[in-house]
């Protein structure tokens, strides 16, 4: 068994999550879906989105919610296929309490653990740098953090896809169905 890391980038509603789920369905390994949104009842619209994501996943997939310690989690999931949805929300969970340098170090450590744990890892992430320039310093800072995190993952990944209008564009690695 060997490790394989794929990042699927794209804009909102580009089909990133569906693409990651499609690729994970092709795996012979058991699948774990890691949802990185801190779920709770306060946001009914987000709750509906979460419910829709849950409903389309196969019943035999394990789901992990509200876990943000990716290095530890990846070690626990040794040899599995993992869909991490999504990196952008993981960053937003940590960005107010962890420095950018430490956050990127945690991300690098998690990717290294994914390799050691021989995961087939699909990371979903938003490409935020192609839209309008945010009007606030905080918004620009988060956009920049997200771009640096995406670059880090892309550099270490075996495969990089960019999802546009439901169509995958292979930027690095092996083109898959």
C-alpha positions as CSV (number, residue, x, y, z in Angstrom):
1,X,0.0,0.0,0.0
2,X,1.3,3.5,-0.8
3,X,0.4,7.0,-0.1
4,X,-1.1,9.3,-2.7
5,X,-2.1,13.0,-2.1
6,X,-4.4,14.8,-4.4
7,X,-5.6,18.4,-4.0
8,X,-8.7,19.5,-5.9
9,X,-8.9,23.3,-6.2
10,X,-11.7,25.5,-7.5
11,X,-14.2,28.2,-6.9
12,X,-17.5,28.0,-5.0
13,X,-19.9,25.5,-6.5
14,X,-17.3,24.3,-9.0
15,X,-17.9,20.6,-8.1
16,X,-14.8,20.1,-6.0
17,X,-16.4,18.0,-3.3
18,X,-18.3,15.9,-5.8
19,X,-15.1,15.3,-7.7
20,X,-13.2,14.2,-4.5
21,X,-16.1,11.9,-3.6
22,X,-16.1,10.4,-7.2
23,X,-12.4,9.6,-6.9
24,X,-12.7,8.2,-3.4
25,X,-15.5,5.8,-4.7
26,X,-13.0,4.3,-7.1
27,X,-10.7,3.3,-4.2
28,X,-10.5,-0.3,-2.9
29,X,-9.7,1.0,0.5
30,X,-12.3,2.0,3.2
31,X,-13.2,5.7,3.0
32,X,-13.3,8.3,5.8
33,X,-14.8,11.7,5.1
34,X,-13.2,14.4,7.3
35,X,-15.5,17.4,7.5
36,X,-13.6,20.5,8.7
37,X,-16.5,22.8,9.5
38,X,-17.1,23.4,13.2
39,X,-20.8,22.3,12.9
40,X,-23.4,23.6,15.2
41,X,-27.1,24.7,15.2
42,X,-26.4,28.5,14.9
43,X,-26.2,28.6,11.1
44,X,-29.3,27.0,9.5
45,X,-28.1,27.5,5.9
46,X,-24.8,25.8,6.6
47,X,-26.6,23.0,8.4
48,X,-28.6,22.4,5.2
49,X,-25.3,22.3,3.2
50,X,-23.9,19.8,5.7
51,X,-27.0,17.6,5.5
52,X,-26.8,17.6,1.7
53,X,-23.2,16.5,1.8
54,X,-24.0,13.8,4.3
55,X,-26.9,12.5,2.2
56,X,-24.9,12.0,-0.9
57,X,-22.1,10.0,0.8
58,X,-22.2,6.2,0.7
59,X,-23.5,4.7,4.0
60,X,-20.3,2.6,4.5
61,X,-18.1,5.7,4.6
62,X,-17.0,6.7,8.1
63,X,-17.5,10.4,8.8
64,X,-15.3,12.5,11.1
65,X,-16.6,15.9,12.1
66,X,-15.3,18.6,14.4
67,X,-11.7,17.2,14.5
68,X,-9.0,19.7,13.6
69,X,-5.9,17.9,14.7
70,X,-5.1,16.5,11.2
71,X,-1.7,15.0,12.1
72,X,-3.1,12.9,14.9
73,X,-6.2,12.1,12.9
74,X,-4.3,11.0,9.8
75,X,-2.2,8.7,12.0
76,X,-5.4,7.1,13.3
77,X,-6.7,6.5,9.8
78,X,-3.6,4.5,8.5
79,X,-4.1,2.8,5.1
80,X,-7.5,4.4,4.4
81,X,-8.8,6.7,1.7
82,X,-9.6,10.1,3.2
83,X,-11.6,13.0,1.8
84,X,-10.7,16.2,3.6
85,X,-13.4,18.7,2.9
86,X,-12.2,21.3,3.1
87,X,-8.8,22.9,3.7
88,X,-10.2,26.4,3.5
89,X,-12.6,25.8,6.4
90,X,-9.8,24.1,8.4
91,X,-7.7,27.3,7.9
92,X,-10.6,29.5,8.9
93,X,-11.1,27.5,12.1
94,X,-7.5,28.1,13.1
95,X,-6.5,31.4,11.6
96,X,-7.6,33.6,14.5
97,X,-5.7,31.6,17.2
98,X,-2.7,30.3,15.3
99,X,0.0,32.3,13.5
100,X,0.3,31.8,9.8
101,X,3.8,30.3,10.2
102,X,2.6,27.8,12.8
103,X,-0.6,27.0,10.8
104,X,1.5,26.2,7.6
105,X,3.8,24.1,9.8
106,X,0.9,22.1,11.1
107,X,-0.4,21.6,7.6
108,X,3.0,20.4,6.4
109,X,3.2,18.0,9.4
110,X,-0.2,16.6,8.6
111,X,0.8,16.0,5.0
112,X,3.9,14.2,6.2
113,X,1.8,12.1,8.5
114,X,-0.5,11.3,5.6
115,X,2.5,9.9,3.7
116,X,3.7,7.9,6.7
117,X,0.2,6.5,7.3
118,X,-0.1,5.5,3.6
119,X,-3.3,7.5,3.1
120,X,-4.9,7.9,-0.3
121,X,-5.8,11.6,0.5
122,X,-8.1,13.9,-1.4
123,X,-8.0,17.5,-0.2
124,X,-10.7,19.9,-1.3
125,X,-9.8,23.6,-1.2
126,X,-11.1,26.8,-2.5
127,X,-9.1,28.9,-4.9
128,X,-9.7,32.4,-3.5
129,X,-7.1,34.3,-5.4
130,X,-9.1,34.6,-8.7
131,X,-12.0,36.8,-7.3
132,X,-12.3,40.4,-6.2
133,X,-9.6,41.8,-3.8
134,X,-11.2,41.7,-0.4
135,X,-11.9,45.2,1.0
136,X,-10.6,44.5,4.6
137,X,-7.1,43.7,5.8
138,X,-8.4,40.5,7.4
139,X,-10.0,39.4,4.2
140,X,-6.9,40.0,2.2
141,X,-4.8,38.2,4.9
142,X,-7.1,35.1,4.8
143,X,-7.0,35.1,1.0
144,X,-3.2,35.2,1.1
145,X,-3.0,32.5,3.8
146,X,-5.3,30.3,1.7
147,X,-3.1,30.8,-1.4
148,X,0.1,29.9,0.5
149,X,-1.6,26.8,2.0
150,X,-2.8,25.7,-1.4
151,X,0.7,26.2,-2.8
152,X,2.2,24.1,0.0
153,X,-0.2,21.3,-0.6
154,X,0.2,21.4,-4.4
155,X,4.0,21.3,-4.1
156,X,3.8,18.1,-1.9
157,X,0.8,16.5,-3.7
158,X,1.1,13.8,-6.3
159,X,-1.9,15.1,-8.2
160,X,-3.3,18.6,-8.5
161,X,-6.7,19.3,-10.2
162,X,-8.5,22.5,-10.8
163,X,-12.3,22.1,-11.0
164,X,-14.2,24.5,-13.3
165,X,-18.0,24.2,-14.0
166,X,-17.9,20.6,-12.9
167,X,-15.0,19.7,-15.2
168,X,-11.6,18.6,-13.8
169,X,-8.4,20.1,-15.3
170,X,-5.3,18.1,-14.4
171,X,-2.5,20.5,-13.5
172,X,0.0,17.9,-12.1
173,X,0.2,14.2,-12.0
174,X,-2.1,11.5,-13.4
175,X,-5.3,12.4,-15.2
176,X,-8.1,10.2,-13.8
177,X,-11.7,9.6,-15.0
